[in-house]
Amino acid sequence: MILNATVLLNSLEFARQSGLRSANPYFEYYAALSLLRGLVYTIPTEQWNAGGLMAISHSRAINVAFDWVAKFDKDLAAGMKMTALQLKAQRELIAYKAPASGDRNIGADYDLVDFLTILAEVSEFGSELLEVSITKNADSSSFEVLDEYIHQIATVKVEGFIFFDKEDYQRLGYVRRKTKRPYHLGAFIHPGQSEDFIGAWDGDEDACAPFSNGSPSNWQAIFDVP
C-alpha cells in the first residue's frame, strides 16, 4: 500500500505538469486511501477475518485509522481525519457532480506529502509494535504463511470478474519459502520488490514523453523505499 501511494503521488505530479487537472482529486484521495488501508492492516486489534480486512470500506478505513492515531495525538487525528474527508469529498465532487466550474471549488489547504508521510510512519510504527510483540511472545517455529491467504491476496473478485495477480502470488510464495518470521515494513520491503512494483506503472518506452516514476530518489517522498 505504501508503494501504491508512492506511484499515485508520482502520477499526481505528472498530471499537474501535464494539465490533467480532472485527475488530480482521484490521485490525491486514492493515495491517501491506500495508506489508510495500509495503516489499518498493521493495527493489532483488527482481525484478518478470513481476508475480509482487505475489503474494508472507505469510511471504515478512515474511522479505524484515525481512531488509532488518536491514541497518540487526538488533535492531530482530528485534523487529519478532516483532511481525509475533504479529499474524499473532492473526489466525489468531480466524479459524481461534474461541476461546470471545473476544479475551482476544490481546496488546497493541506500538505498532501506531509499527510501521506504521517500515515506511512504510523503504519511503520504499528508494524514495529507487531514485530516486537512477536519477538517477545510468539514461538518462532509457529510462523506460517498459509496458502489460502496467498490466494486471497493474489486473487480478487469484483462484480463477478476475477483478477489474478501473478506478481503478488510469486512474491508471497517467496515470503513463504524464505521468510521465517514477520518483520516491520522498513525491513520487509526490498529493492527488487519496489523496482518491480513501481516500474510496472511506467509508460511505454516507445511512446512520446511517457510517464515515468523517476529515479529511486523520487520514490522516497513519503517513506524510505529502498
Salt bridges, closest charged atoms under 4 A:
GLU13 OE2 - ARG16 NH1 2.95
GLU28 OE2 - ARG16 NH2 3.21
GLU46 OE1 - ARG60 NH2 3.35
GLU92 OE2 - LYS88 NZ 2.77
GLU92 OE2 - ARG91 NH2 3.87
ASP103 OD1 - ARG21 NH2 2.56
GLU124 OE2 - HIS184 ND1 2.77
GLU131 OE2 - ARG181 NH2 3.82
ASP147 OD2 - HIS151 NE2 3.21
ASP147 OD1 - ARG176 NH1 3.17
ASP196 OD2 - ARG171 NH2 2.16
